[in-house]
Amino acid sequence: MNSSPGHDTAMAPPRLHEGRATRAEAEAGNFRRSRLRALIQKVEVVENPQFTVAYEQWPVQHRTRVSVTTDNGECLVGESGGAKGDLSNPKSDTEISTKFRDEIRPRFGLMRAKEFIMKDAYSFDATDEGAMASYRRMYDAYTRIFNRCGLKNFPVEADTGVIGGNYSHEFMVPAETCENDVVYCDACGYAANIEKATSGVPATAARDAGPAPEKFATPGVVTIEALAKEPYKVPANRQIKTLIYLADSQPVIVLIRGDDQLNETKFMARTGAVEARPATPDEIFALLGAHPGSLGAVANVPAHVKVLADERLRGANDMTTGANEDGFHLKSVSLERDIRVTSWHDLRTVKEGEPCAKCAKPLKIQRAIEVGHVFKLGTKYSEKLNARSEERRVGKECRSRWSPYH
């Protein structure tokens, strides 16, 4: 890169991109997420605790430990404690210790092995303004630390994953051998992990369409590329790609344009799912009565199945999609007329060269490794644990705002 992207990234309100894992590794990842979901559910059912509750990853030596405030109004932060009740001034705690993490596989030598030394910090504040100030201080401290280490680093907007919240930044160091793709703009400083990145790519152009979808035979045509060839000649940007996923075991239909790729991290964030995977051909046939290559969302869609569509398809018409009948497709399809869309979201993966959403200049993509991650979680966990503190300056009780920094 000619310049370090992201140094001017605005602190504006803003996971399955784990590299090229094998099926066995992906299944192992689903198992780990199941363990995490079980822990989250365990936290959610805590009722009227009269003691400090600790979040623990799983029973292994050197596990991650985070203490939190509960009903008694006492705040014991991390391992050292020290924050008691009153949040008139922000409270923070830092821990540096050996950690164990059940990685799918060791990555990048000493940096991402199963056992490693890690710094954790946590801040507690009484107000959103205070939480943002604590976040900014830690964000600035990370920047200074990495600069003093001589690392060419840049902060990027990031997905928060199952930890929750909607405001997060990762600190990245460029490295071509790493697994993270960072999207950035040299012109305005925008930078984001590809799991979070957006672009200013235009919506699908509207065209004149027929009064109703028309079914036509497409024997043996089961790919976007095949439908784009003779004799059909339907370009990929006029096709609707229909994907079937199981999100926390519930079927979901996903619609994106034929020349786009689904971003699974965005999909999981929009559905709130902890586990998600593509449905198998047998599961798809049982649901829609057709096999992959002939799928669509115009007909034969069970009423209980949600249909999520990418924003790039909003208002699109004269499109072509599968007929949910093997060997047939439908043309002259209008998204809003012919398909029951449950909700519209940004679901696609950004491509290099697309216009920046902020300044319209071309976006670039750089591979990098994450060396730090800061989150602003708000009251998500304090609400679940009924954690509260007294804010003496205003003389009232309030929910604490928690932010972790790794």
C-alpha positions in Angstrom: 0.0 0.0 0.0 1.2 3.5 -0.7 -0.5 4.8 2.5 -1.8 3.3 5.7 -5.5 3.1 5.3 -7.8 3.9 8.1 -5.8 6.5 10.1 -8.6 9.0 9.5 -11.4 6.4 9.9 -14.3 8.2 11.6 -15.5 6.8 14.9 -19.0 6.4 13.4 -21.6 3.9 14.7 -20.9 1.4 12.5 -18.2 -13.5 11.6 -17.7 -16.7 9.1 -14.6 -15.4 7.4 -12.2 -17.7 9.1 -10.1 -18.5 6.0 -10.1 -21.7 4.1 -11.2 -24.3 6.6 -11.9 -27.9 5.8 -15.4 -29.4 6.4 -14.0 -31.1 9.6 -12.6 -27.7 10.8 -15.9 -26.0 10.1 -17.8 -28.7 12.1 -15.3 -28.1 14.9 -16.0 -24.4 14.7 -19.8 -25.1 15.0 -19.1 -27.2 18.1 -17.1 -24.4 19.7 -19.9 -21.9 18.9 -22.4 -24.3 20.4 -20.3 -24.3 23.6 -20.3 -20.5 23.6 -24.1 -20.3 23.0 -24.7 -22.7 25.9 -22.6 -20.4 28.1 -24.6 -17.3 26.9 -27.8 -19.1 27.6 -26.5 -20.0 31.1 -25.9 -16.3 31.8 -29.3 -15.4 30.5 -31.2 -17.6 33.0 -29.4 -16.2 36.1 -32.1 -14.9 38.3 -31.6 -12.5 41.2 -27.9 -13.2 41.8 -26.6 -11.9 45.2 -23.0 -12.4 44.3 -20.6 -11.5 41.6 -21.1 -13.7 38.6 -18.1 -14.7 36.4 -18.1 -15.5 32.7 -15.8 -18.4 31.9 -15.1 -19.8 28.5 -14.8 -23.5 29.4 -13.1 -25.6 32.2 -9.5 -25.5 31.2 -6.5 -24.1 32.9 -5.8 -20.3 32.2 -9.3 -19.8 30.9 -10.6 -16.3 30.2 -12.2 -14.8 33.3 -14.4 -11.7 33.5 -16.3 -10.7 36.7 -19.4 -8.5 36.4 -21.6 -6.4 38.6 -24.9 -8.0 39.8 -28.0 -7.3 41.8 -26.2 -6.2 45.0 -24.8 -3.2 43.2 -21.2 -4.2 43.8 -18.9 -4.1 40.9 -15.9 -6.5 40.9 -14.1 -6.1 37.7 -11.7 -8.7 36.3 -9.4 -10.5 38.7 -8.2 -7.6 40.8 -11.6 -6.0 41.7 -11.7 -2.5 43.0 -14.8 -0.9 41.5 -17.5 -0.6 44.1 -21.0 0.5 43.3 -20.5 4.2 42.4 -19.8 4.9 38.7 -19.4 8.7 39.1 -16.0 8.1 37.7 -15.3 5.5 35.0 -13.9 2.1 36.3 -11.5 0.0 34.4 -9.4 -3.1 35.0 -6.6 -4.7 33.0 -5.3 -8.3 33.1 -2.2 -9.8 31.3 -2.1 -13.6 31.7 -1.6 -16.8 29.8 -4.8 -17.8 28.0 -6.0 -21.0 26.4 -8.3 -20.9 23.4 -9.8 -23.8 21.5 -8.7 -22.7 18.1 -9.6 -24.9 15.1 -5.8 -25.0 14.4 -2.8 -23.1 15.5 -2.3 -20.1 13.2 0.6 -17.8 12.6 3.1 -19.4 15.0 3.3 -18.0 18.5 0.7 -15.3 17.9 -2.4 -17.6 17.5 -1.4 -20.9 19.1 -3.8 -22.6 21.5 -1.9 -21.1 24.5 -0.7 -17.5 24.4 -0.2 -14.4 26.5 -3.0 -12.0 26.2 -4.0 -8.5 27.5 -7.6 -8.0 28.5 -9.1 -4.7 29.7 -12.6 -3.7 30.7 -14.3 -0.4 31.4 -17.6 0.3 33.2 -19.4 3.6 32.8 -22.8 5.0 33.9 -23.7 6.7 30.6 -23.3 6.2 26.9 -21.2 9.4 26.7 -18.9 8.1 29.4 -18.6 4.7 27.7 -17.7 6.4 24.4 -15.0 8.4 26.2 -13.5 5.3 27.7 -13.7 3.6 24.3 -11.9 6.5 22.7 -9.1 6.5 25.3 -8.5 2.8 24.9 -8.6 3.2 21.1 -6.0 6.0 21.2 -3.9 4.0 23.6 -3.8 1.0 21.3 -2.8 3.3 18.4 0.1 4.7 20.4 1.3 1.2 21.6 1.4 -0.2 18.1 3.0 2.9 16.6 5.7 2.7 19.3 6.3 -0.9 18.5 7.0 0.1 14.9 4.1 -1.7 13.5 2.4 -0.4 10.3 -1.1 -0.7 11.7 -4.5 0.7 10.9 -7.9 0.5 12.7 -10.9 -0.9 10.8 -14.6 -1.1 11.5 -15.3 -4.7 12.5 -18.1 -7.2 13.2 -18.7 -7.9 16.8 -19.7 -11.6 16.4 -21.5 -13.4 19.2 -20.1 -11.1 21.9 -22.7 -8.6 20.7 -22.8 -4.8 20.5 -22.8 -2.8 17.3 -19.6 -0.7 17.6 -16.2 -2.2 17.2 -12.8 -1.7 15.7 -10.0 -4.1 14.9 -6.3 -3.0 14.7 -4.7 -4.6 11.7 -1.1 -5.1 10.5 -0.7 -5.8 6.7 0.6 -9.3 6.0 0.0 -11.2 2.8 0.1 -14.6 4.5 -2.8 -13.8 6.9 -6.5 -14.7 6.7 -8.2 -11.3 7.2 -9.2 -9.2 4.2 -9.4 -5.5 4.9 -11.3 -3.1 2.6 -10.0 0.4 2.5 -10.1 3.7 0.6 -6.9 5.7 0.1 -8.9 8.8 -0.7 -11.0 9.3 2.5 -9.5 6.8 5.0 -12.5 4.4 5.2 -11.4 1.0 6.3 -13.3 -2.1 7.5 -12.9 -5.8 7.8 -14.5 -7.5 4.8 -17.0 -9.1 7.2 -18.3 -5.6 7.9 -17.4 -3.6 4.8 -19.9 -1.8 2.5 -19.5 0.0 -0.8 -21.4 2.4 -3.0 -22.1 -0.1 -5.6 -25.4 0.9 -7.4 -28.7 -1.0 -7.1 -29.9 -3.3 -9.9 -31.4 -1.2 -12.7 -35.1 -1.4 -13.2 -36.4 -2.5 -16.6 -39.7 -3.1 -18.2 -41.0 -6.5 -17.2 -43.9 -8.7 -18.2 -47.2 -8.7 -16.2 -46.3 -12.0 -14.5 -43.4 -14.5 -14.2 -43.1 -16.9 -17.2 -41.8 -20.4 -16.7 -39.4 -21.8 -19.3 -37.5 -25.1 -19.6 -33.8 -25.2 -18.7 -32.8 -28.9 -18.7 -29.4 -29.5 -17.2 -28.8 -25.9 -16.3 -27.9 -25.6 -12.6 -25.4 -22.8 -12.4 -25.3 -19.0 -13.0 -22.7 -19.4 -15.7 -24.7 -22.0 -17.6 -27.8 -19.8 -17.7 -25.7 -16.9 -19.0 -24.7 -19.0 -22.1 -26.5 -19.8 -25.3 -29.4 -20.4 -25.8 -30.6 -18.5 -22.7 -28.1 -15.7 -22.5 -29.3 -14.3 -19.1 -26.4 -12.3 -17.7 -25.5 -12.9 -14.1 -26.6 -9.4 -13.0 -30.1 -10.2 -14.2 -30.3 -13.5 -12.2 -31.4 -14.0 -8.6 -29.2 -16.5 -6.7 -31.3 -18.4 -4.2 -29.4 -19.9 -1.2 -30.9 -22.0 1.6 -29.2 -21.9 5.0 -30.0 -23.4 8.4 -29.7 -20.6 11.0 -29.8 -22.1 14.5 -31.5 -25.1 12.8 -34.2 -23.0 11.2 -34.4 -22.8 7.4 -33.8 -19.3 5.8 -33.9 -18.4 2.1 -31.3 -15.9 1.1 -31.5 -13.9 -2.2 -28.6 -12.1 -3.8 -27.8 -11.1 -7.3 -26.2 -13.7 -9.5 -22.9 -11.9 -9.8 -22.5 -11.4 -6.0 -21.3 -13.6 -3.2 -23.0 -14.0 0.1 -21.1 -12.7 3.1 -21.9 -15.3 5.8 -20.8 -13.0 8.6 -23.3 -10.4 7.6 -26.0 -13.1 7.2 -25.4 -14.3 10.8 -25.4 -10.8 12.1 -28.7 -10.0 10.4 -30.4 -13.2 11.7 -28.8 -13.2 15.1 -27.8 -16.8 14.6 -25.0 -18.4 16.6 -24.7 -21.3 14.2 -25.4 -21.3 10.4 -24.6 -23.6 7.6 -25.7 -24.2 4.0 -28.6 -26.7 3.8 -27.8 -30.1 2.2 -29.4 -31.0 -1.1 -31.7 -33.5 0.7 -32.8 -30.8 3.2 -33.4 -28.4 0.3 -35.5 -30.8 -1.6 -37.6 -31.6 1.5 -38.2 -27.9 2.0 -38.8 -26.6 -1.6 -39.4 -29.7 -3.8 -36.4 -28.9 -6.0 -32.6 -29.4 -6.0 -29.9 -26.7 -6.1 -29.8 -25.1 -9.5 -33.5 -24.7 -9.9 -34.3 -22.9 -6.7 -36.3 -19.7 -6.3 -38.6 -17.8 -3.9 -41.6 -17.1 -6.1 -43.6 -20.3 -5.5 -43.8 -23.2 -3.2 -42.2 -21.4 -0.3 -43.5 -22.5 3.1 -45.1 -19.6 5.0 -42.9 -20.1 8.1 -39.7 -19.7 6.2 -38.1 -16.3 6.3 -36.8 -14.8 3.0 -33.9 -12.4 3.3 -32.9 -10.3 0.3 -29.8 -8.2 -0.4 -30.4 -4.5 -0.7 -28.9 -4.5 -4.2 -32.1 -6.4 -5.4 -34.5 -3.9 -3.9 -36.8 -2.6 -6.7 -35.3 -5.0 -9.3 -37.6 -6.4 -12.0 -37.3 -8.4 -15.2 -35.1 -10.9 -13.3 -34.7 -14.6 -13.8 -34.7 -17.2 -11.0 -35.4 -20.9 -10.4 -38.9 -22.1 -10.5 -38.6 -24.6 -7.6 -39.1 -27.3 -10.1 -36.1 -29.2 -11.4 -35.2 -28.2 -15.0 -37.2 -25.0 -15.0 -36.7 -21.3 -14.4 -38.9 -18.2 -14.3 -38.3 -14.9 -16.2 -39.9 -11.5 -15.9 -39.7 -11.7 -12.1 -40.2 -8.6 -10.0 -38.8 -8.8 -6.5 -41.5 -6.7 -4.8 -44.4 -8.0 -6.9 -43.6 -11.7 -7.0 -41.6 -12.6 -3.9 -42.5 -12.4 -0.2 -39.4 -10.8 1.2 -39.3 -10.8 5.0 -36.5 -8.3 5.3 -33.9 -6.4 3.2 -30.2 -6.3 4.3 -26.7 -5.7 3.1 -25.7 -9.3 2.6 -23.1 -9.3 -0.2 -19.3 -9.3 0.0 -17.6 -6.1 -1.2 -15.3 -6.5 -4.2 -12.1 -4.6 -5.0 -12.6 -1.6 -7.3 -16.2 -0.9 -6.2 -16.8 2.8 -5.3 -16.4 3.8 -1.7 -19.7 4.5 0.0 -18.2 7.7 1.5 -16.3 9.3 -1.4 -17.0 7.1 -4.5 -13.3 6.5 -5.1 -12.2 2.9 -5.9 -11.9 0.5 -2.9 -8.9 -1.7 -2.4 -8.4 -4.9 -0.4 -5.4 -5.8 1.7 -4.7 -9.0 3.6 -3.8 -8.4 7.3 -3.6 -9.9 10.8 -5.6 -8.6 13.8 -3.4 -7.5 16.7 -6.1 -5.8 18.8 -9.9 -5.5 19.1 -12.0 -3.0 21.0 -15.7 -3.3 21.6 -18.5 -1.1 22.9 -21.2 -3.4 24.2 -23.5 -0.9 25.9 -25.9 -2.5 28.4 -26.3 -5.9 26.7 -24.9 -8.0 29.6 -25.8 -5.7 32.4 -29.4 -6.0 31.4 -29.2 -9.8 31.3 -27.5 -10.0 34.7 -29.5 -7.1 36.2 -26.2 -5.4 36.9 -26.6 -1.8 38.1 -24.6 0.9 39.8 -25.3 4.2 41.6 -24.5 7.3 39.6 -24.0 9.8 42.5 -23.7 12.9 40.4 -27.3 12.5 39.4 -28.4 10.6 42.5 -30.0 7.6 40.7 -29.4 4.0 39.9 -28.4 3.0 36.4 -27.3 0.2 34.2 -23.5 0.0 33.7 -22.0 0.2 30.2 -19.4 -2.4 29.7 -16.6 -2.3 27.0 -14.0 -5.0 26.6 -10.6 -4.5 24.9 -8.4 -7.4 23.8 
